[in-house]
Amino acid sequence: MNVVRGQRSGTSTTVHDDEMQHSDNFVHSSSNVRWLQSPDFGYYKGGGGQGTRVYRNSQRSDSGGSEVFDESMMLGALGQRINRDGQVSPNELSPGLLDLHSFDTELLSEMEAPSTFNALSMDQFARGTSFGDPETYFGYGKQSGRARELPDINVMKSSTTDKDKPNNVAKIKVVVRKRPLNKKELTKNEEDIIQTQSNYLAVHETKLKVDLTEYVEKHEFVFDAVLNEEVSNDEVYQETVEPIVPIIFQQTKATCFAYGQTGSGKTYTMKPLPLKASRDILRLMNHTYRNQGFQLFVSFFEIYGGKLFDLLNERKKLFMREDGKKQVCIVGLDEYRVSDVETIKELIEKGNATRSTGTTGANEESSRSHAILQLAIKRSVIGNNSKPPKPVGKLSFIDLAGSERGADTTDNDKQTRTEGAEINKSLLALKECIRALDNDQNHIPFRGSKLTEVLRDSFVGNSRTVMISCISPSSGSSEHTLNTLRYADRVKSLSKGGISKKDVLSSTLNLKESTSMALAATSTIEDDVGETWDENKDDDDEEYYEEAKPTWQKSNKNDMYSYSNSENNLKKSNGQMKLKELPPKSDARVANSDTDLDALLKEEEDLVNAHRRQVEEMMDIVREEMNLLVVADQPGNQLDDYITKLNAILSQKAAGIVQLQNRLAQFQRRLKEHNVLISSSR
Ligand SMILES: Nc1ncnc2c1ncn2[C@@H]1O[C@H](COP(=O)(O)OP(=O)(O)OP(=O)(O)O)[C@@H](O)[C@H]1O
């Protein structure tokens, strides 16, 4: 019997070991995590006992010799510039403005692309799920070193054209990658608490009962793919990016990003991917699409503290601009036309060396910025070099900054906290956007962060997203790991099917209750707003924005958000309530009522989203407060200062919730009026 057979992708359950039905395939201990130490157990890798295991890190050969890109070169490259003489020739540079949005208006007519999907489908049984394959399967017997037998597929191996195949590629694919235990974790005798099997993953969290006896809580998840510590970067590429490379030639914009706590392996995972993808793109251009006018362009920039910097031009500050058509442009971003792998490699290394890094307790070279590397495919008209090439598709790689929390930092200073707040904000915004997109919601909350604003064009239209959740296996990281997995799980599961209107209504009804609870929770906090949580206002925004009023708008420097459009809608809708004065034509009434109802439902949905955001932010704050207790014992921490700031934020959040409550009350009044109107028109 298989414990998790039949679980659908994106579901998770929490099972206490004592309640668990034991599987033929998985080994469980009833009371603690020692099961992981059995040398016989398939999940326990590496020789020696606790503390003697060698962290194998970059010794693994990923490429089987033919790899041009030497990953070990890249390891530890953060903060070190790798000088190469081969500079990019100036005429390969297309300077100026990268029109991130032009794809929507300038797309080429659809063309066929070779597909790897035939090759993929052949291997789906062996690999577990693939894009678009919601079914899970489980192999029998113990897990081998690799998470699964990944086939040696290559973008050129299958040249079969199948126009329909790309449509089978799921909009979102969520993959989890577990890294090996590192030296630090081994020294601290931390255990590997992550069990993986095919696309199934379990976290064995040790907890304490009230009587201080230990027990193990098992949290189970199923994702599109789970890659264990034995899986190489080549295999990660095959599982994640390789399948989407061909569809970039078919007007698709794809985004691949890594998410996870600091030190969990995001950079390690993301760094090799763009080069591998470029190699495949160039192969397609030089063979299948030979002499068809396709060109490859590379740009690389970072978002740090809400500001943009060009990583290929000495961190030159960039400005984002949005025109009347809501097209996002990054003014001043250097975009390089490339035609060989060596040049791309140099550019990537240059960008990585320029990236902002810092030290956190969990990672000595922690990425403090979101780095975005874009491979854009354009096409020029053969024989007409005067016209600029037209965008065809784009592949964006995002190495997200590590989610940072008070307890992780050895240097709990203002800057680190500011970075952490900014990072958390963008991660929340990213999740909201992905969910909204997959639910085909009209309103995509791009404005939640600079990251999502910049990525906006990659999410609209024909888009694909691959999220790689990176996790540490160690018992000491169980809380972070569970947070990462829950984030991934929510992205996956909540993105399916959308929220029914009925569900939205019931959520709204619960809203009042939960806001009251949240208010009660914050009511004891002093009303001292004091110094704010150093949310730096980005002056550039005002200067460069030309668009209509944003949906989400900072109302002041205190990192509060108000829903300006909603207020406008409200006025408009109130105007519509004058419907009562219209001639009593029931059809007109009903039609107008429908419009009104749509507006109401839209606003209601926005309210729920706003509320969810408030609650999530509150949760972050509560977690921060919990961390205060942990850091309290450490000397040198400015706890008073920290607590004052937390109190200030909590006060602001409480005010935000009051604002929401007022809007909810207004909304409910209008809903009542609307219902009266509907019943009178019947
Ligand atoms: N799968 C893996 N196999 C071997 N070593 C790994 C793996 N994943 C990560 N590492 C190592 O762990 C360390 C931390 O990884 P990395 O810098 O990629 O973390 P990160 O998630 O990007 O952290 P941050 O968010 O702080 O930048 C590095 O030394 C890296 O080489």
The ligand as an SDF file (V2000), in Angstrom:
LIG
                    3D

 31 33  0  0  0  0  0  0  0  0999 V2000
   22.0710   21.1240   -4.0290 N   0  0  0  0  0  0  0  0  0  0  0  0
   23.2300   21.5330   -3.5000 C   0  0  0  0  0  0  0  0  0  0  0  0
   24.3110   20.7270   -3.5210 N   0  0  0  0  0  0  0  0  0  0  0  0
   25.4720   21.1360   -2.9960 C   0  0  0  0  0  0  0  0  0  0  0  0
   25.6590   22.3360   -2.3930 N   0  0  0  0  0  0  0  0  0  0  0  0
   24.6340   23.1790   -2.3350 C   0  0  0  0  0  0  0  0  0  0  0  0
   23.3660   22.8190   -2.8750 C   0  0  0  0  0  0  0  0  0  0  0  0
   22.5360   23.8490   -2.6650 N   0  0  0  0  0  0  0  0  0  0  0  0
   23.2460   24.7930   -2.0320 C   0  0  0  0  0  0  0  0  0  0  0  0
   24.5170   24.4020   -1.8180 N   0  0  0  0  0  0  0  0  0  0  0  0
   25.5460   25.1780   -1.1270 C   0  0  0  0  0  0  0  0  0  0  0  0
   24.9290   25.8240   -0.0150 O   0  0  0  0  0  0  0  0  0  0  0  0
   25.4270   27.1400    0.1550 C   0  0  0  0  0  0  0  0  0  0  0  0
   24.2780   28.1350    0.1360 C   0  0  0  0  0  0  0  0  0  0  0  0
   23.6520   28.0770   -1.1420 O   0  0  0  0  0  0  0  0  0  0  0  0
   23.1460   29.3620   -1.9050 P   0  0  0  0  0  0  0  0  0  0  0  0
   24.1130   30.5030   -1.8080 O   0  0  0  0  0  0  0  0  0  0  0  0
   22.7450   28.9190   -3.2510 O   0  0  0  0  0  0  0  0  0  0  0  0
   21.8900   29.7270   -1.0160 O   0  0  0  0  0  0  0  0  0  0  0  0
   20.7720   30.8230   -1.2930 P   0  0  0  0  0  0  0  0  0  0  0  0
   19.4690   30.1780   -1.0510 O   0  0  0  0  0  0  0  0  0  0  0  0
   20.9850   31.4590   -2.6220 O   0  0  0  0  0  0  0  0  0  0  0  0
   21.0470   31.8560   -0.1430 O   0  0  0  0  0  0  0  0  0  0  0  0
   20.6960   33.4120   -0.1070 P   0  0  0  0  0  0  0  0  0  0  0  0
   19.2500   33.5490   -0.2680 O   0  0  0  0  0  0  0  0  0  0  0  0
   21.1690   33.8410    1.2400 O   0  0  0  0  0  0  0  0  0  0  0  0
   21.4680   34.0260   -1.2180 O   0  0  0  0  0  0  0  0  0  0  0  0
   26.4220   27.3710   -0.9630 C   0  0  0  0  0  0  0  0  0  0  0  0
   27.7110   27.1550   -0.4640 O   0  0  0  0  0  0  0  0  0  0  0  0
   26.0750   26.3170   -1.9860 C   0  0  0  0  0  0  0  0  0  0  0  0
   27.1900   25.9090   -2.7330 O   0  0  0  0  0  0  0  0  0  0  0  0
  1  2  1  0
  2  3  1  0
  2  7  2  0
  3  4  2  0
  4  5  1  0
  5  6  2  0
  6  7  1  0
  6 10  1  0
  7  8  1  0
  8  9  2  0
  9 10  1  0
 10 11  1  0
 11 12  1  0
 11 30  1  0
 12 13  1  0
 13 14  1  0
 13 28  1  0
 14 15  1  0
 15 16  1  0
 16 17  2  0
 16 18  1  0
 16 19  1  0
 19 20  1  0
 20 21  2  0
 20 22  1  0
 20 23  1  0
 23 24  1  0
 24 25  2  0
 24 26  1  0
 24 27  1  0
 28 29  1  0
 28 30  1  0
 30 31  1  0
M  END
$$$$
